[in-house]
Structures are given as structure tokens and as C-alpha cells.
Amino acid sequence: MKLNRILITTALFALTLMAAGCGGGVSHLETGGINANDLLDNLTDKTTRILSDVVNVEAAKMALPQLEAVNDGYDKLIDEAQDLSPNARIELSEQARKAMPGLKENARRMNRKSGVDEILGAEMNKMVSKLSKLL
């Protein structure tokens, strides 16, 4: 649990640096006023943060609306990705490929918790499917 919080804090710090211009952002990945890589990073980090608090069925019920909002973010990213240049789509696809194992591991972790899969399983499956569309 402590390691998860450290990883989340580190990821948020990195995102803050990138937002401040210290991360050497990739402008050709911007479309519709968003940076596709930043949005994907944000979605994967948010998913990990939400799931780190899911320890039982009650927590899973509280996490469900948050995961639904993340899935809405994936829909937005998929829509925005269509407007990217071919090279930018390749870069986004590479980032999605790198994010997929972590997302699948989060889904497997939820599947191993008694009663949690019934609540979050479908939403996690949607998330994996949506990330697959970016590959």
C-alpha cells in the first residue's frame, strides 16, 4: 500500500513537471486542445489510484462511478486520436502498448478479490478493450 502511494506520488510529480514544460512535451500529439500522451498517462494513473483503494466490495461500489468516468476519458481519447497525424498515432499506440500490461494486471488483481469482480469486472474489461483500440 505504501509502495503504491509512493508510485502514485512519483507519477503525479512527473505529470506536474510535464505540465510545467519540464518534460519536453510532444506538440504533434496535441489535438482538440489536449495532448494525447498526457491524457493517456492521466487515465492510467487515475485507474491505478482508484484501484489502490479497492480492498473490499464496499470500496468497489464506491470506485465504480470513478472508473466509469475514466472510461469516458478513454472514449474522448479514442475520438481525439482519430485527428492525430499518422506518426502521432504510432507514438500513442506505443504508449498504449506500454500501458496495457499494467492495466491488465490491475484487472487481474480486482478479479482475485472476492465479490469485487462482479462489481468492477465489466468496467475493467471495457477499459482494456478501449485501450486496445489505441494499439
C-alpha positions, -999 to +999 in steps of 0.1 A: +000+000+000+028+024+009+047+015-023+015+023-043+013+057-027+050+064-035+045+053-071+014+075-075+031+105-059+061+100-083+038+097-113+019+129-102+051+147-098+063+137-133+030+149-147+033+182-129+068+187-144+055+178-178+027+203-174+052+230-164+072+223-196+100+203-180+090+171-197+097+180-233+061+175-244+054+163-279+033+190-296+024+169-326+004+147-302-019+176-295-053+178-310-085+195-299-066+213-271-053+182-254-021+162-255-030+126-262+000+112-244-007+133-213-044+122-214-034+085-216-009+089-187-036+107-167-061+079-173-038+051-165-025+069-133-061+076-122-071+040-127-042+028-105-050+054-079-087+044-078-080+007-076-054+011-049-082+019-025-103-011-035-099-036-007-135-050-004-169-050-020-179-017-004-148+001-018-155-015-052-190+000-052-175+034-044-149+031-071-173+021-099-185+056-108-149+068-108-139+040-132-169+048-154-156+084-156-122+070-166-138+050-193-155+082-206-120+097-207-109+067-229-138+074-252-126+110-255-091+099-262-102+075-289-122+102-306-093+127-304-068+101-316-086+100-350-075+135-356-038+129-349-012+126-376-001+091-386+032+095-368+015+108-336-009+078-337+021+055-339+036+072-308+003+070-290-001+033-299+034+026-285+024+043-252-008+023-251+012-009-257+034+000-227+003+008-205-016-024-214+003-048-190-003-026-160-040-022-168-044-059-173-026-066-140-050-041-123-079-060-138-065-094-127-059-080-092-096-070-090-107-104-103-089-121-074-108-102-048-140-119-036-171-101-048-151-072-064-151-088-099-189-088-100-189-050-094-158-038-114-151-067-138-173-053-167-159-018-163-123-031-163-130-052-194-143-021-212-112-002-202-089-029-216-110-030-248-108+007-252-070+008-246-067-019-272-084+004-298-054+027-294-029+000-302 
